[in-house]
């Protein structure tokens, strides 16, 4: 099964603008999905969020992982971590809702020396939406199994980078040229905390090193893949 690239995003946005279904004054149901986008913006901005969200859902469907729970994406001017600091996104598992900073707020949160600053930022933002949707769909599939945070981030980051247009993805990967090992031992808490984008780049390389990535995702979701245990 060939990996679908994200180079058709513009066409997806045009198609989605036609297919958008109003849910409420500030809500739109993304087509062919159980994803609702809430934002104070107009239909174009909602379509731009729906496109990567629908891409993420379609990716999982190709792997036989079906989204069944309704997911709400709330696009806001500011997202705050429980500790009080602004962040790009948070997820509320009780309401099955992701709150995501809007395009401008996210751009302001990216550090000046981040590799993200070298990339077209629309591609970055779309990939971050993919990341959050991937988290939600994967988490739904995991169910009650308790997996390390690194397992969840491995999947979300790898799919996030897979969603980027090839030129953007290649530029990101070239910033982290060191290849990953063949096992999962390297993907630990310290690596994730200290070098999150290098963790992301090597998660992509590792997951998509062959055409069996769907099997790998299924093994991770079932708890059969051995990630390092969380540090106490």
C-alpha positions as CSV (number, residue, x, y, z in Angstrom):
1,X,0.0,0.0,0.0
2,X,1.6,3.2,-1.1
3,X,1.7,6.1,1.3
4,X,-0.5,9.0,0.3
5,X,1.3,12.3,0.3
6,X,-0.2,15.7,1.3
7,X,0.5,17.5,-2.0
8,X,-3.2,17.5,-2.9
9,X,-4.1,19.7,0.1
10,X,-5.2,22.6,-2.1
11,X,-7.6,20.4,-4.0
12,X,-8.9,18.9,-0.7
13,X,-9.6,22.4,0.6
14,X,-11.6,23.3,-2.5
15,X,-13.6,20.1,-2.3
16,X,-14.2,20.4,1.4
17,X,-15.4,24.0,1.0
18,X,-18.1,22.6,-1.2
19,X,-19.0,19.7,1.1
20,X,-18.9,21.5,4.4
21,X,-22.1,20.9,6.4
22,X,-23.1,23.6,8.9
23,X,-23.6,22.3,12.5
24,X,-24.1,25.6,14.3
25,X,-23.2,29.2,13.9
26,X,-19.5,28.6,14.6
27,X,-19.3,24.8,13.8
28,X,-18.7,22.9,10.6
29,X,-19.0,19.1,10.1
30,X,-16.0,18.0,8.1
31,X,-17.1,15.8,5.1
32,X,-17.0,12.0,5.3
33,X,-15.9,12.1,8.9
34,X,-17.0,12.4,12.5
35,X,-15.0,15.6,13.0
36,X,-16.4,18.9,13.9
37,X,-14.4,22.2,13.6
38,X,-15.4,25.1,15.9
39,X,-13.9,28.5,15.1
40,X,-15.0,32.1,15.0
41,X,-13.5,32.3,11.5
42,X,-15.2,32.0,8.2
43,X,-15.8,28.8,6.1
44,X,-12.4,29.1,4.3
45,X,-10.5,28.9,7.7
46,X,-12.7,26.0,8.7
47,X,-12.1,24.2,5.4
48,X,-8.3,24.7,5.9
49,X,-8.6,22.9,9.3
50,X,-10.9,20.2,7.9
51,X,-8.5,19.2,5.1
52,X,-5.7,17.9,7.3
53,X,-8.2,16.5,9.8
54,X,-9.8,14.5,7.1
55,X,-6.4,13.4,5.7
56,X,-5.5,12.0,9.2
57,X,-8.8,10.1,9.4
58,X,-8.3,8.7,5.9
59,X,-4.8,7.6,6.8
60,X,-6.1,5.5,9.7
61,X,-8.9,4.1,7.6
62,X,-6.4,2.8,5.1
63,X,-4.8,0.9,8.0
64,X,-8.2,-0.5,9.1
65,X,-8.5,1.8,12.1
66,X,-11.9,3.5,12.0
67,X,-12.8,6.6,13.9
68,X,-16.1,6.0,15.7
69,X,-16.2,8.7,18.3
70,X,-17.2,12.3,17.3
71,X,-14.1,14.5,17.6
72,X,-14.4,18.3,18.1
73,X,-11.5,20.5,17.1
74,X,-11.8,23.9,18.7
75,X,-9.6,26.6,17.1
76,X,-9.0,29.4,19.5
77,X,-6.8,32.4,20.0
78,X,-5.0,31.0,23.0
79,X,-4.6,27.5,24.5
80,X,-3.3,27.3,28.0
81,X,-1.7,24.3,29.7
82,X,-3.1,23.4,33.2
83,X,0.2,24.9,34.5
84,X,-0.8,28.3,33.0
85,X,1.6,28.5,30.1
86,X,0.4,29.0,26.5
87,X,0.7,25.9,24.3
88,X,-0.2,24.8,20.8
89,X,-2.9,22.3,21.7
90,X,-4.5,20.4,24.5
91,X,-6.9,17.4,24.5
92,X,-9.9,16.9,26.8
93,X,-10.6,13.1,26.9
94,X,-13.8,13.6,28.9
95,X,-15.3,15.7,26.1
96,X,-13.2,14.2,23.3
97,X,-12.2,17.7,22.2
98,X,-8.9,19.1,21.1
99,X,-8.3,22.8,21.6
100,X,-5.8,24.1,19.0
101,X,-4.2,27.5,18.8
102,X,-5.1,29.3,15.6
103,X,-2.6,29.9,12.8
104,X,-1.4,33.2,14.0
105,X,-1.1,32.1,17.7
106,X,0.7,29.0,16.8
107,X,3.2,30.9,14.7
108,X,3.9,33.2,17.6
109,X,4.6,30.2,19.9
110,X,7.2,28.6,17.6
111,X,10.7,29.5,18.9
112,X,13.0,31.5,16.6
113,X,15.5,28.7,16.3
114,X,13.0,25.9,15.7
115,X,13.3,23.9,12.5
116,X,9.7,24.7,12.0
117,X,10.8,28.3,11.1
118,X,12.6,27.0,8.1
119,X,9.5,25.4,6.6
120,X,6.4,26.9,4.9
121,X,4.3,27.6,7.9
122,X,1.0,26.6,6.4
123,X,2.5,23.1,5.9
124,X,3.6,23.1,9.6
125,X,0.2,24.2,10.9
126,X,-1.7,21.6,8.8
127,X,0.7,18.9,10.1
128,X,0.0,20.0,13.6
129,X,-3.7,19.5,13.1
130,X,-2.9,16.1,11.7
131,X,-0.9,15.4,14.9
132,X,-3.8,16.2,17.1
133,X,-6.3,14.2,15.1
134,X,-3.9,11.3,15.0
135,X,-3.6,11.4,18.8
136,X,-7.4,11.2,19.2
137,X,-8.0,8.4,16.7
138,X,-5.1,6.3,17.9
139,X,-6.2,6.9,21.5
140,X,-9.7,5.7,20.6
141,X,-8.2,2.6,19.1
142,X,-6.0,1.9,22.1
143,X,-9.0,1.9,24.4
144,X,-8.2,1.2,28.0
145,X,-4.7,-0.1,27.4
146,X,-2.1,2.0,29.1
147,X,0.7,2.8,26.8
148,X,3.8,5.0,27.4
149,X,3.4,8.6,26.3
150,X,6.3,7.9,23.9
151,X,4.2,5.3,22.1
152,X,1.4,7.9,21.5
153,X,3.9,10.6,20.4
154,X,5.8,8.2,18.1
155,X,2.6,7.5,16.2
156,X,1.3,11.1,16.1
157,X,4.7,12.6,15.1
158,X,5.3,10.0,12.4
159,X,1.9,10.5,10.8
160,X,2.3,14.3,11.2
161,X,5.5,14.3,9.1
162,X,4.0,11.8,6.6
163,X,1.3,14.4,5.9
164,X,3.7,17.1,4.9
165,X,4.4,17.8,1.2
166,X,7.5,16.0,0.2
167,X,9.7,19.1,-0.2
168,X,8.7,20.3,3.2
169,X,9.2,16.9,4.8
170,X,12.6,16.5,3.1
171,X,13.7,19.9,4.4
172,X,12.7,18.9,8.0
173,X,14.4,15.5,7.8
174,X,17.6,17.1,6.4
175,X,17.8,19.1,9.6
176,X,18.1,15.8,11.6
177,X,20.3,13.6,9.4
178,X,21.2,11.0,12.0
179,X,19.3,7.8,11.1
180,X,17.4,6.0,13.8
181,X,18.0,2.5,15.1
182,X,15.8,-0.4,14.0
183,X,14.3,-1.1,17.4
184,X,12.1,1.1,19.6
185,X,14.6,1.3,22.5
186,X,15.7,4.8,21.5
187,X,12.3,6.3,21.7
188,X,12.3,7.1,25.4
189,X,11.0,9.9,27.7
190,X,14.4,11.8,27.7
191,X,14.7,11.7,24.0
192,X,11.2,13.1,23.6
193,X,11.6,15.8,26.2
194,X,15.1,17.0,25.1
195,X,14.8,16.7,21.3
196,X,11.1,16.5,20.3
197,X,11.6,17.2,16.6
198,X,14.5,14.9,16.3
199,X,12.3,12.3,18.0
200,X,9.6,13.1,15.4
201,X,12.0,12.8,12.4
202,X,13.3,9.5,13.5
203,X,9.8,8.2,14.4
204,X,8.8,8.9,10.8
205,X,11.9,7.2,9.5
206,X,11.3,4.2,11.7
207,X,7.6,3.8,11.1
208,X,7.8,4.2,7.3
209,X,11.0,2.3,6.8
210,X,8.9,-0.3,5.0
211,X,5.4,-0.9,3.7
212,X,4.3,-2.6,7.0
213,X,3.6,0.6,8.9
214,X,-0.1,-0.3,9.4
215,X,1.0,-3.5,11.1
216,X,3.4,-1.6,13.3
217,X,0.7,0.9,14.3
218,X,-1.6,-2.0,15.2
219,X,1.1,-3.7,17.2
220,X,1.7,-0.5,19.1
221,X,-2.0,0.0,19.8
222,X,-2.4,-3.5,21.1
223,X,0.6,-3.1,23.4
224,X,2.7,-5.7,21.6
225,X,5.4,-3.2,20.6
226,X,8.0,-2.7,23.4
227,X,8.6,0.9,24.1
228,X,10.9,1.9,27.0
229,X,9.0,2.1,30.3
230,X,8.4,5.6,31.5
231,X,10.9,7.1,34.0
232,X,9.6,7.3,37.5
